[in-house]
Amino acid sequence: MFTYYSHLSPADNLLCVLRWISSDGILTAEEVWCLADWMNKHREATESWPGTELVPYLQLIWQDGELDTKEVSGLQTLIAVIEREAAGKRVVATESSMDESVAPPFRSSTAIDQFKVPQVVKKTTVRSSNGYDEYSIDMAGPSCTCPDWMDRRRDKPEGSMGRACKHIVRTFFELGMDRQFPPPLWAVLNCCQLRSGGTGPNDEYVMIEVKDRQFVACYGNGDWVNVIEMRPGDSDRFGYNLVQNRWAYGESPKGARGLRAAIHERWPVSREQE
C-alpha cells in the first residue's frame, strides 16, 4: 500500500507514511493496521524517531487485540504531534543551512478560501456532449444530474471544488461568473473549461510562488499532479509525475526546480487510485 523510497532514510519513509494516512484528516482502523503492518516489515524505522514514539503506543493498543475509537483518536493525536515536530525540525535544518542573503526556492500556501466555488440562486439545464441527454443544474450547491456528478461528486460539501463537473464549469463561464473569481480559482476552472472537463473530485490545491511566477498545484490520487501557471487573463497547464519525478511530454514551466520541491514537500508519496 505504501511506497518505500530507497533514497530516503527509514525515519523519513515512516514520516511519508504518516503524512499519507493523515492527509484527509481521518484515521481509520484499516489505516492503523496498515501502519502496523508497514512497521513490522520495516523494523529499521522503529529504531529511531518517530518510530520510537509510535511503537510504545501501538504496543499498548495491541494488548487486547482490539482497536476502539478512543485508541484511534489517541493515535491520530500522536501522529499530529509528530508531524508538527517534524515540520519544526525541517524549518530549523533549512534555516541553519541557508545563507540569509539567499531567498528560499519557493513559497507555498493552501489558501483554502481561494478554492471554493461560488454559489448563486440560479437553475438551468444543459445538453450532454452526445446531444441527446439533458441535465439539470442548480448553482446554489452547485449540483448537476449528470452521471459524473451523481456518481463521484454528490457527497462533496457545498461550495467544494470537487462538486464542479464539466457542466457546472461551463455554466460558470456562460453566466459570466468567472469575472468575479479570484485568480487561483479562475486559473483552475479556465483550464477545466479549455479541456471541456471538470475539477478532480478529490483534488487538493496548493498555491506556489517561485520568484515572480505563481502556480496552483492540484492533486487527488495516482501519480500525476496538475500544475497550472497563473497569468493575467490566461493560464497554462503542466503535468508532473510524483513517482517518476518527471514532467509530462518533457515540458516543464520556468521555475520547475522550486515547483518540484514544493510538490514533494506537500505530497511526498502518491496515493493509490480509488
C-alpha positions, 0 to 999 in steps of 0.5 A: 500500500505504501511506497518505500523510497530507497533514497530516503532514510527509514525515519523519513519513509515512516514520516511519508507514511504518516503524512499519507494516512493523515492527509484527509484528516481521518484515521481509520482502523484499516489505516492503523493496521496498515501502519502496523503492518508497514512497521513490522516489515520495516523494523529499521524505522522503529529504531529511531524517531518517530518510530520510537514514539509510535511503537510504545503506543501501538504496543499498548493498543495491541494488548487486547487485540482490539482497536476502539475509537478512543485508541484511534483518536489517541493515535491520530493525536500522536501522529499530529504531534509528530508531524508538527515536530517534524515540520519544526525540525525541517524549518530549523535544518533549512534555516541553519543551512541557508545563507540569509542573503539567499531567498528560499526556492519557493513559497507555498500556501493552501489558501483554502478560501481561494478554492471554493466555488461560488454559489448563486440562486440560479437553475438551468439545464444543459445538453450532454456532449452526445446531444441527446441527454439533458441535465439539470443544474442548480448553482446554489450547491452547485449540483448537476444530474449528470452521471459524473456528478451523481456518481463521484461528486454528490457527497462533496460539501457545498461550495467544494471544488470537487462538486464542479463537473464539466457542466457546472464549469461551463455554466460558470463561464456562460453566466459570466461568473468567472469575472468575479473569481479570484485568480487561483480559482479562475486559473483552475476552472479556465483550464477545466473549461479549455479541456471541456472537463471538470475539477478532480473530485478529490483534488487538493490545491496548493498555491506556489510562488517561485520568484515572480511566477505563481502556480496552483498545484492540484492533486487527488490520487495516482501519480500525476499532479496538475500544475497550472501557471497563473497569468493575467487573463490566461493560464497554462497547464503542466503535468508532473509525475510524483513517482517518476519525478518527471514532467509530462511530454518533457515540458516543464514551466520556468521555475520547475526546480522550486515547483518540484520541491514544493510538490514533494514537500506537500505530497511526498508519496502518491496515493493509490487510485480509488 
